[in-house]
Amino acid sequence: MSSKAAVLFRVAAVAEALSWAGLLIGMFFKYVVESGDGGVPVLGMVHGVVFVVYVLTSLLVAKPLRWKAGTLVLALLSSIPPLATWAFEKWALRTGKLDGPELLAHGGTGLFADKAEPVAA
């Protein structure tokens, strides 16, 4: 279950960051370049939906990935600044927060393991 939860979270985190980027680009064209609405109504709605999906996904995967409360709060807070969900996802991947506690011990892929250290069986 951990690997599916990790993939689901990673997709939601990157999608939220990309929707933020799209909205910021649209706002640039609307308010700085002043070339129409810049797609802001559509991009704003898309970002809102993806934001809600990210928040719900974070809440749903916290238990299977055995995140502590601090990790969950950090995941939720990262949805506020632009592109921070992508940074959180990279941090969580690097620190093993997306592995789940027993993934390697029970035949996991080792995808997120530190390559310098041998994996104990």
Backbone bond lengths (Angstrom), bond angles and torsions (degrees), N, CA, C in turn:
res aa  C-N    CA-C-N  psi(-1)  N-CA   C-N-CA  omega(-1)  CA-C   N-CA-C  phi
1 M - - - 1.449 - - 1.522 111.24 -
2 S 1.328 116.80 -32.97 1.458 119.46 -177.28 1.514 112.30 -61.39
3 S 1.327 117.96 -41.33 1.453 118.86 -176.80 1.527 110.99 -67.00
4 K 1.324 118.03 -38.94 1.462 120.50 177.19 1.520 110.58 -66.27
5 A 1.324 116.70 -40.30 1.461 120.77 178.66 1.522 110.09 -64.20
6 A 1.329 116.90 -40.40 1.462 120.70 179.76 1.524 111.13 -64.96
7 V 1.318 117.01 -43.76 1.464 120.41 179.39 1.527 110.08 -64.67
8 L 1.309 116.97 -43.78 1.463 121.01 178.31 1.524 110.89 -59.14
9 F 1.322 116.23 -45.14 1.464 119.99 179.47 1.522 111.11 -64.30
10 R 1.328 117.26 -44.09 1.462 120.41 -178.82 1.524 111.46 -61.20
11 V 1.319 116.91 -41.78 1.467 120.57 178.80 1.530 110.13 -63.54
12 A 1.317 116.50 -45.33 1.466 120.18 -179.57 1.531 111.22 -64.26
13 A 1.327 117.43 -39.97 1.465 121.17 -178.66 1.527 111.32 -65.67
14 V 1.321 116.65 -45.55 1.461 119.87 -179.48 1.533 110.10 -68.93
15 A 1.324 117.56 -39.61 1.468 120.43 178.67 1.526 110.61 -62.91
16 E 1.323 117.54 -39.41 1.459 120.63 179.35 1.520 110.21 -65.41
17 A 1.319 117.07 -42.48 1.467 120.41 178.68 1.528 111.18 -64.38
18 L 1.326 117.38 -42.68 1.462 120.50 179.89 1.532 111.72 -67.22
19 S 1.336 116.77 -36.09 1.466 118.42 177.79 1.524 110.45 -68.13
20 W 1.328 117.23 -34.93 1.469 121.06 174.49 1.518 109.31 -62.00
21 A 1.333 116.66 -46.39 1.463 120.58 -179.09 1.531 110.65 -60.93
22 G 1.323 116.91 -43.97 1.462 120.41 178.20 1.513 112.03 -60.91
23 L 1.319 116.35 -42.15 1.460 120.32 178.93 1.527 111.00 -65.04
24 L 1.317 117.31 -41.20 1.466 120.25 178.89 1.529 111.18 -64.17
25 I 1.320 116.98 -39.85 1.467 120.55 177.48 1.532 109.78 -64.48
26 G 1.319 116.42 -44.89 1.464 120.02 177.41 1.514 112.20 -60.12
27 M 1.337 116.72 -40.91 1.465 120.43 178.55 1.526 111.10 -66.65
28 F 1.312 117.45 -35.24 1.460 121.02 176.28 1.530 110.07 -60.19
29 F 1.331 116.06 -48.06 1.463 119.10 -179.81 1.527 112.09 -67.06
30 K 1.314 116.62 -33.72 1.469 119.01 -178.94 1.527 112.38 -74.29
31 Y 1.337 117.13 -46.12 1.454 120.22 -171.44 1.521 115.09 -98.79
32 V 1.321 118.49 -27.87 1.461 120.56 -178.53 1.526 110.66 -95.99
33 V 1.322 116.34 -53.06 1.456 120.74 -179.45 1.527 110.37 -78.29
34 E 1.320 116.82 -24.65 1.465 124.59 -178.65 1.528 111.88 55.65
35 S 1.319 114.84 51.51 1.473 120.46 179.51 1.525 109.94 -112.04
36 G 1.299 117.23 65.03 1.456 120.80 -179.75 1.511 111.54 83.01
37 D 1.329 115.22 -158.96 1.468 118.56 -177.86 1.521 112.93 -82.00
38 G 1.317 119.09 -8.79 1.459 122.40 175.63 1.511 114.25 62.86
39 G 1.316 116.73 17.56 1.458 119.87 -179.55 1.516 114.00 77.85
40 V 1.330 116.97 9.22 1.464 121.01 -175.63 1.526 113.06 -58.66
41 P 1.330 120.14 -41.30 1.470 117.86 179.41 1.527 112.92 -59.81
42 V 1.314 117.03 -43.38 1.468 120.31 -179.93 1.522 110.62 -72.75
43 L 1.333 116.79 -47.27 1.465 120.26 -179.21 1.522 111.30 -63.67
44 G 1.326 116.67 -35.08 1.462 120.07 177.40 1.518 111.94 -64.87
45 M 1.339 116.07 -41.93 1.456 119.53 178.47 1.538 110.64 -66.71
46 V 1.325 116.34 -43.28 1.467 119.86 179.00 1.518 110.28 -60.96
47 H 1.322 116.23 -45.27 1.469 119.11 179.30 1.527 111.11 -62.95
48 G 1.314 117.84 -40.14 1.464 120.46 178.45 1.515 112.60 -60.83
49 V 1.317 115.95 -43.24 1.474 119.98 179.01 1.525 110.39 -66.08
50 V 1.333 116.97 -45.41 1.465 120.34 -178.93 1.531 110.54 -66.44
51 F 1.327 117.40 -34.84 1.460 121.47 176.10 1.530 110.76 -59.88
52 V 1.324 116.34 -47.35 1.470 120.55 179.44 1.529 110.03 -63.67
53 V 1.319 117.38 -40.59 1.468 121.10 177.81 1.529 109.89 -61.60
54 Y 1.319 117.44 -42.55 1.470 120.84 178.96 1.529 111.55 -62.39
55 V 1.318 116.62 -46.29 1.469 119.99 -179.57 1.533 110.23 -61.80
56 L 1.331 116.81 -47.04 1.472 120.04 179.04 1.525 111.57 -63.39
57 T 1.319 116.58 -40.49 1.464 120.10 178.74 1.521 110.86 -63.56
58 S 1.324 116.80 -42.58 1.465 120.18 177.73 1.516 111.18 -58.89
59 L 1.324 116.20 -43.64 1.467 119.96 179.31 1.528 111.65 -66.34
60 L 1.331 116.75 -36.40 1.463 120.44 -177.91 1.531 113.62 -74.80
61 V 1.327 117.90 -34.57 1.470 119.40 -176.01 1.523 112.99 -89.07
62 A 1.325 117.88 -10.20 1.466 120.32 -177.54 1.522 111.73 -59.12
63 K 1.318 117.91 -41.16 1.468 120.36 -178.39 1.539 112.01 -72.33
64 P 1.352 119.49 -50.28 1.466 117.92 179.46 1.531 113.51 -62.02
65 L 1.326 117.13 -31.15 1.464 119.97 179.16 1.528 111.99 -88.77
66 R 1.315 115.63 -1.39 1.473 123.51 178.52 1.517 112.15 54.03
67 W 1.344 114.58 48.72 1.457 119.93 175.24 1.507 109.51 -75.85
68 K 1.311 115.85 141.75 1.455 120.28 171.40 1.522 108.17 -76.36
69 A 1.314 116.05 167.14 1.466 120.82 -177.07 1.526 111.50 -58.37
70 G 1.318 116.89 -37.83 1.462 120.62 -179.64 1.523 112.56 -63.19
71 T 1.322 116.24 -39.51 1.464 120.15 178.42 1.518 110.50 -66.15
72 L 1.315 116.60 -42.21 1.466 120.34 178.61 1.525 110.80 -63.92
73 V 1.316 117.34 -43.89 1.469 120.62 178.88 1.526 109.85 -62.22
74 L 1.325 117.21 -41.22 1.461 120.58 178.14 1.527 111.01 -63.94
75 A 1.323 116.91 -39.87 1.470 120.76 177.26 1.523 110.45 -62.38
76 L 1.324 116.82 -42.97 1.460 120.46 -179.60 1.526 111.84 -69.64
77 L 1.326 117.10 -40.40 1.463 120.00 178.60 1.527 112.00 -67.31
78 S 1.324 116.55 -28.49 1.467 119.47 -179.66 1.526 112.22 -68.98
79 S 1.311 117.23 -12.36 1.466 119.32 178.62 1.525 112.06 -77.91
80 I 1.313 118.42 -9.88 1.463 120.95 -176.32 1.533 112.78 -84.75
81 P 1.340 119.91 -55.79 1.470 117.99 179.10 1.531 111.30 -73.04
82 P 1.318 116.99 147.97 1.468 119.45 178.72 1.533 112.18 -59.11
83 L 1.311 116.10 134.61 1.465 125.79 175.23 1.530 114.50 67.13
84 A 1.321 118.59 5.02 1.466 120.60 -177.99 1.529 112.32 -71.93
85 T 1.335 118.58 -24.76 1.463 119.04 178.26 1.525 110.54 -66.09
86 W 1.315 116.28 -34.31 1.464 120.03 177.20 1.533 109.71 -65.91
87 A 1.331 116.44 -43.76 1.460 120.65 177.72 1.531 110.54 -62.78
88 F 1.334 116.98 -41.76 1.467 119.76 178.24 1.524 110.55 -63.41
89 E 1.318 116.68 -42.44 1.470 120.91 -179.97 1.523 110.28 -60.96
90 K 1.327 117.95 -42.73 1.470 121.45 178.44 1.526 110.38 -64.66
91 W 1.325 117.41 -41.86 1.457 121.17 178.12 1.528 110.64 -63.99
92 A 1.325 116.30 -45.36 1.468 120.33 -179.51 1.521 111.09 -63.00
93 L 1.311 117.06 -37.35 1.458 121.26 177.65 1.523 110.59 -66.46
94 R 1.328 116.23 -45.30 1.463 121.88 -177.87 1.529 112.36 -66.39
95 T 1.330 117.16 -34.60 1.468 120.50 -175.88 1.529 113.52 -93.95
96 G 1.324 117.62 2.19 1.452 120.23 176.94 1.519 114.94 85.33
97 K 1.309 118.02 10.32 1.467 120.78 -179.85 1.524 112.09 -71.44
98 L 1.324 117.63 -15.97 1.463 120.67 -179.75 1.525 112.16 -101.41
99 D 1.315 117.55 -0.93 1.459 120.74 179.13 1.512 112.94 -78.59
100 G 1.301 117.07 -33.03 1.449 119.40 -168.75 1.520 106.95 81.08
101 P 1.294 118.97 149.68 1.458 121.25 -169.88 1.515 116.05 -67.32
102 E 1.312 119.51 -31.35 1.462 119.82 -176.14 1.520 113.63 -113.87
103 L 1.311 118.57 15.49 1.462 120.19 -173.27 1.525 111.67 -59.20
104 L 1.308 118.28 -48.80 1.456 120.40 -178.73 1.526 112.08 -71.59
105 A 1.323 117.08 -36.98 1.461 120.54 -177.68 1.520 112.29 -65.74
106 H 1.326 117.83 -25.02 1.458 121.57 -177.10 1.519 112.48 -114.26
107 G 1.322 116.29 39.00 1.455 120.05 173.64 1.508 114.95 80.89
108 G 1.328 116.94 28.29 1.463 119.69 177.19 1.516 110.80 -68.06
109 T 1.272 116.16 176.09 1.461 120.75 -175.48 1.514 113.01 -73.82
110 G 1.314 117.84 -24.90 1.452 120.29 -175.23 1.513 111.69 74.70
111 L 1.308 116.95 11.71 1.451 122.74 -176.83 1.516 111.67 -59.41
112 F 1.325 116.99 -34.68 1.452 120.44 -174.72 1.529 112.02 -102.22
113 A 1.325 117.80 4.11 1.462 120.91 -177.96 1.524 110.45 -74.79
114 D 1.320 116.10 150.28 1.440 121.41 176.13 1.526 108.17 -67.39
115 K 1.308 117.80 123.81 1.467 122.41 -175.37 1.536 111.61 -69.05
116 A 1.333 117.98 -22.12 1.451 120.27 -177.57 1.526 112.01 -75.56
117 E 1.304 117.60 -28.03 1.451 121.36 -178.22 1.524 110.25 -97.47
118 P 1.343 117.08 136.55 1.466 118.26 174.92 1.527 110.57 -69.56
119 V 1.298 117.08 143.10 1.455 122.74 -179.25 1.526 108.54 -82.96
120 A 1.344 115.75 123.61 1.455 120.40 178.68 1.517 109.82 -80.65
121 A 1.316 116.15 135.41 1.462 119.82 -178.72 1.496 111.88 -87.97
